[in-house]
Amino acid sequence: MKIYQIDTSARKEGSTSRALAKKLLEKIKKPEDQIVYRDLNDEMIFISNLTESGMKIPEGEQTEQHKKMFEMSDKLVMELKASDTIIMSVPIYNFGPPATLKAWADLAARVKETFKYNEDGSRVGLLEDKQVYLIITSGGTKINSKDDFLTPWLTHVLNFFGIKKIDIIAADQLAIDYEKSIKEAENQIEKIT
């Protein structure tokens, strides 16, 4: 099995979401599994200076920035397509996703790669049969509350890619009761088979 672990926290050291993702990885991985790791803070590129919609720019008209953007997009799409299981560690920042996660979604959304259009204009995700574990942390925001814009957005993006098997491991409201939140998240991880 190929496990794709994606960390999104801007904190390299002391990140609760990263620590919980590591615990989950240790719980589910088998000796023969291949792990592909991506830290979105290491080299994420934001989409900018497009001349057309849908990430379509003729090769002869691409700037060096465009070439880097397409190269990163190709890598992200390849990693997604090749994975069987995905672990994403995601903190809620100001009620929503980290900017690097939004950039990841923008670069991974590729027509005929991660989704396609039907003749009637509806969209169909192309990345079926993948299991996703979302490790979501927050200081004060309750997961799936009216103030949580991350969880519904990220679930929608993954569904858009065709990914429907999504389990959420929440360590929310850490600023209110850190020990309780961590214990609940660790208990959720222990129950995963």
VMD Tcl script that draws the C-alpha trace (Angstrom):
set ca {
  {0.00 0.00 0.00}
  {1.18 3.54 -0.73}
  {0.48 6.05 2.04}
  {0.65 9.75 1.19}
  {1.20 11.94 4.26}
  {0.62 15.65 3.84}
  {1.48 18.08 6.66}
  {0.15 21.62 6.41}
  {0.94 23.30 9.72}
  {3.20 26.34 9.52}
  {4.79 25.08 12.74}
  {7.54 22.52 12.13}
  {8.31 22.01 15.83}
  {5.61 21.63 18.44}
  {2.79 21.13 15.93}
  {-0.08 19.11 17.40}
  {-1.50 18.20 13.99}
  {1.89 16.90 12.79}
  {2.38 14.87 16.00}
  {-1.06 13.26 15.70}
  {-0.48 12.47 12.02}
  {2.76 10.74 12.96}
  {0.89 8.64 15.56}
  {-1.71 7.70 12.98}
  {0.94 6.75 10.44}
  {2.68 4.55 13.00}
  {-0.69 2.91 13.78}
  {-1.72 2.05 10.21}
  {1.51 1.45 8.31}
  {2.79 -2.04 7.64}
  {6.45 -2.93 6.97}
  {5.82 -3.35 3.23}
  {4.01 -0.01 2.83}
  {5.58 2.82 0.88}
  {5.34 6.25 2.50}
  {5.35 9.43 0.39}
  {5.73 12.54 2.52}
  {4.95 16.13 1.57}
  {5.31 19.14 3.83}
  {3.37 21.93 2.15}
  {5.52 24.54 3.87}
  {8.70 23.39 2.13}
  {8.03 24.31 -1.47}
  {4.40 25.23 -2.12}
  {3.76 27.55 -5.04}
  {0.72 29.78 -5.32}
  {-1.09 30.09 -8.63}
  {-0.51 33.53 -10.09}
  {-0.16 35.38 -13.38}
  {-2.37 33.02 -15.38}
  {-3.20 34.07 -18.90}
  {-6.08 31.60 -19.27}
  {-8.39 29.73 -16.93}
  {-7.98 26.11 -15.95}
  {-4.19 26.09 -15.76}
  {-3.88 26.05 -19.53}
  {-1.02 28.11 -20.89}
  {0.65 27.13 -24.17}
  {4.18 25.91 -23.43}
  {5.77 28.58 -25.59}
  {4.03 31.31 -23.57}
  {4.96 29.98 -20.11}
  {7.23 32.05 -17.92}
  {9.73 30.40 -15.56}
  {7.16 30.89 -12.76}
  {4.51 29.10 -14.85}
  {6.90 26.21 -15.53}
  {7.61 25.82 -11.80}
  {3.88 25.98 -11.09}
  {3.08 23.25 -13.65}
  {5.97 21.11 -12.43}
  {4.66 21.31 -8.85}
  {1.11 20.65 -10.02}
  {2.24 17.57 -11.95}
  {4.05 16.25 -8.85}
  {1.04 16.77 -6.60}
  {-1.34 15.11 -9.06}
  {1.02 12.15 -9.49}
  {1.35 11.73 -5.71}
  {-2.42 11.83 -5.26}
  {-3.14 9.39 -8.07}
  {-0.49 6.91 -6.91}
  {-1.66 6.81 -3.28}
  {-4.00 4.31 -1.67}
  {-4.31 6.06 1.70}
  {-3.87 9.75 2.46}
  {-3.14 11.27 5.87}
  {-3.58 15.05 6.01}
  {-2.71 17.00 9.13}
  {-4.47 20.34 9.08}
  {-4.79 23.08 11.68}
  {-7.64 25.54 11.45}
  {-6.22 29.03 10.95}
  {-8.68 31.89 11.41}
  {-11.66 29.58 10.83}
  {-10.31 28.13 7.56}
  {-7.44 26.28 5.90}
  {-3.78 27.24 5.94}
  {-2.90 29.18 2.76}
  {-0.57 26.36 1.68}
  {-3.46 23.87 1.73}
  {-5.55 26.15 -0.48}
  {-2.58 26.40 -2.86}
  {-2.25 22.58 -2.81}
  {-5.93 22.20 -3.73}
  {-5.60 24.75 -6.54}
  {-2.58 22.92 -7.98}
  {-4.08 19.44 -7.56}
  {-7.38 20.32 -9.28}
  {-6.55 19.37 -12.87}
  {-9.08 18.61 -15.58}
  {-8.73 15.05 -16.92}
  {-6.32 14.22 -14.08}
  {-8.21 14.60 -10.79}
  {-11.65 15.45 -12.20}
  {-13.46 15.73 -15.52}
  {-16.45 17.49 -16.99}
  {-19.41 15.54 -18.33}
  {-21.18 16.67 -21.48}
  {-23.83 18.40 -19.36}
  {-21.16 20.42 -17.52}
  {-21.32 18.47 -14.29}
  {-18.03 17.42 -12.73}
  {-16.88 13.93 -11.78}
  {-13.92 13.15 -9.53}
  {-11.39 10.67 -10.90}
  {-9.63 9.63 -7.68}
  {-11.90 6.94 -6.30}
  {-11.03 4.07 -3.94}
  {-8.79 6.10 -1.67}
  {-9.04 6.31 2.11}
  {-8.36 9.72 3.63}
  {-7.70 10.48 7.27}
  {-8.00 14.15 8.17}
  {-6.25 15.15 11.39}
  {-7.85 18.50 12.16}
  {-6.71 20.66 15.05}
  {-7.87 24.02 16.35}
  {-7.23 26.35 19.23}
  {-10.79 27.50 19.82}
  {-12.94 26.52 16.85}
  {-15.18 23.49 17.33}
  {-14.90 21.10 14.37}
  {-18.08 21.06 12.25}
  {-19.48 24.11 14.03}
  {-20.79 27.17 12.23}
  {-17.35 28.76 12.71}
  {-15.48 25.87 11.05}
  {-15.01 26.68 7.38}
  {-12.07 24.28 6.94}
  {-13.78 20.92 7.40}
  {-16.68 21.39 4.95}
  {-14.37 23.04 2.39}
  {-11.72 20.30 2.55}
  {-14.32 17.53 2.49}
  {-15.89 19.17 -0.57}
  {-12.52 19.44 -2.34}
  {-11.75 15.77 -1.68}
  {-15.24 14.75 -2.86}
  {-14.69 16.89 -5.96}
  {-11.59 14.76 -6.65}
  {-13.77 11.63 -6.25}
  {-12.57 10.76 -2.73}
  {-15.50 9.74 -0.55}
  {-13.91 7.60 2.20}
  {-12.94 10.32 4.66}
  {-12.42 9.85 8.38}
  {-11.93 12.91 10.57}
  {-9.79 12.79 13.69}
  {-10.45 15.98 15.62}
  {-8.34 17.64 18.27}
  {-10.32 20.83 18.50}
  {-10.54 23.61 21.05}
  {-7.02 22.85 22.27}
  {-6.80 26.26 23.94}
  {-9.80 25.40 26.11}
  {-8.84 21.88 27.29}
  {-5.63 20.64 25.66}
  {-5.35 17.34 27.55}
  {-8.97 16.36 26.88}
  {-8.72 17.20 23.15}
  {-5.48 15.25 22.71}
  {-6.83 12.24 24.59}
  {-9.99 12.19 22.44}
  {-7.93 12.39 19.23}
  {-5.57 9.65 20.40}
  {-8.58 7.48 21.27}
  {-9.94 8.00 17.74}
  {-6.58 6.93 16.31}
  {-6.47 3.82 18.50}
  {-9.90 2.71 17.19}
  {-8.74 2.75 13.55}
  {-8.20 -0.78 12.23}
}
mol new
graphics top color blue
foreach p $ca { graphics top sphere $p radius 0.5 }
foreach p [lrange $ca 0 end-1] q [lrange $ca 1 end] { graphics top cylinder $p $q radius 0.2 }
display resetview
